[in-house]
Amino acid sequence: MHKHTYQNSVLTIIAVCLCLLVIAQFSSGTKALSTAGAQVVHHARSTPDETRGGGGMVSAADQRKVMIADIKNLSTRLERIEGLLSRGLSVKVTEMPPIQLPRERREREEESR
């Protein structure tokens, strides 16, 4: 029984974190493509003359700039999530299943009556 409780707790925490990420994604108003994704799309649409300078490859410096921009974006989003969590979450239980005690505990409670 303890294993199931632990497993359910961990799965619930993971589900809550995923929901927070989805909410943060939609509330941040960021564009659908990341900077790296936009760069790939731009590179695919560019003419051969535009890509010839780098041999068709993005330079390491440009890659680092994109990575730094993405890390800053992730940091900002993480700070927003931390802010949401620090203010606290409001949870409303709409339906509570009946509590079932493990057999050993139930027997001890019946004996104490």
C-alpha positions in Angstrom: 0.0 0.0 0.0 2.8 2.4 0.9 4.3 1.9 -2.5 1.1 2.9 -4.3 0.7 6.0 -2.1 4.3 7.0 -2.9 3.9 6.3 -6.6 0.6 8.3 -6.7 2.2 11.2 -4.9 5.1 11.3 -7.3 2.9 11.1 -10.4 0.7 13.8 -9.0 3.7 16.1 -8.5 4.9 15.4 -12.0 1.4 16.2 -13.4 1.2 19.4 -11.5 4.7 20.5 -12.7 3.7 19.7 -16.3 0.5 21.7 -15.9 2.5 24.6 -14.6 4.8 24.4 -17.5 1.9 24.4 -20.0 0.2 27.4 -18.2 3.5 29.3 -18.2 4.0 28.6 -21.9 0.6 30.0 -22.8 0.7 32.9 -20.4 4.1 34.0 -21.4 3.0 35.0 -24.9 6.2 33.7 -26.5 6.2 32.9 -30.1 5.8 29.3 -31.1 9.3 29.0 -32.6 12.3 29.4 -30.4 15.2 31.5 -31.5 17.0 28.3 -32.6 13.9 27.1 -34.5 13.5 30.4 -36.2 17.2 30.3 -37.2 16.8 26.9 -38.8 13.7 28.0 -40.7 15.5 31.1 -41.9 18.5 29.0 -42.9 16.3 26.6 -44.9 14.7 29.5 -46.8 17.9 31.4 -47.5 19.4 31.4 -50.9 22.7 29.5 -51.7 24.5 32.8 -51.9 23.5 33.7 -48.3 24.8 30.4 -46.9 28.0 30.3 -48.9 29.9 32.4 -46.4 29.7 29.8 -43.6 29.8 26.8 -45.9 26.1 26.3 -45.2 26.8 25.9 -41.5 26.0 28.3 -38.7 29.2 29.6 -37.0 30.0 28.5 -33.4 29.7 32.1 -32.2 26.1 32.3 -33.6 25.3 29.0 -32.0 26.5 30.2 -28.6 24.5 33.4 -29.0 21.4 31.4 -29.7 22.1 29.1 -26.7 22.6 32.1 -24.4 19.4 33.6 -25.6 17.5 30.3 -25.0 19.1 30.0 -21.5 18.0 33.5 -20.7 14.5 32.7 -21.9 14.4 29.5 -19.8 15.7 31.4 -16.8 12.9 34.0 -17.2 10.3 31.3 -17.5 11.6 29.5 -14.5 11.6 32.7 -12.4 7.9 33.1 -13.4 7.1 29.6 -12.3 9.0 30.1 -9.0 7.0 33.3 -8.5 3.7 31.4 -9.0 4.8 28.7 -6.6 6.0 31.1 -3.9 2.6 32.8 -3.8 1.1 29.4 -3.2 -1.4 27.4 -5.1 -5.1 27.3 -4.4 -6.4 23.7 -4.5 -10.1 22.9 -4.2 -11.1 19.3 -3.7 -14.4 18.7 -5.5 -14.8 15.1 -4.8 -13.1 13.0 -2.1 -13.2 9.2 -2.3 -13.9 7.4 1.0 -10.8 6.8 3.1 -9.8 3.2 3.3 -7.3 2.3 6.1 -4.9 -0.6 5.7 -6.1 -3.8 7.3 -3.6 -3.7 10.2 -4.4 -0.1 11.2 -8.1 -0.8 10.9 -7.8 -3.7 13.2 -5.9 -1.7 15.8 -8.6 1.1 15.7 -11.4 -1.5 16.1 -9.5 -3.0 19.1 -9.1 0.4 20.8 -12.9 1.0 20.7 
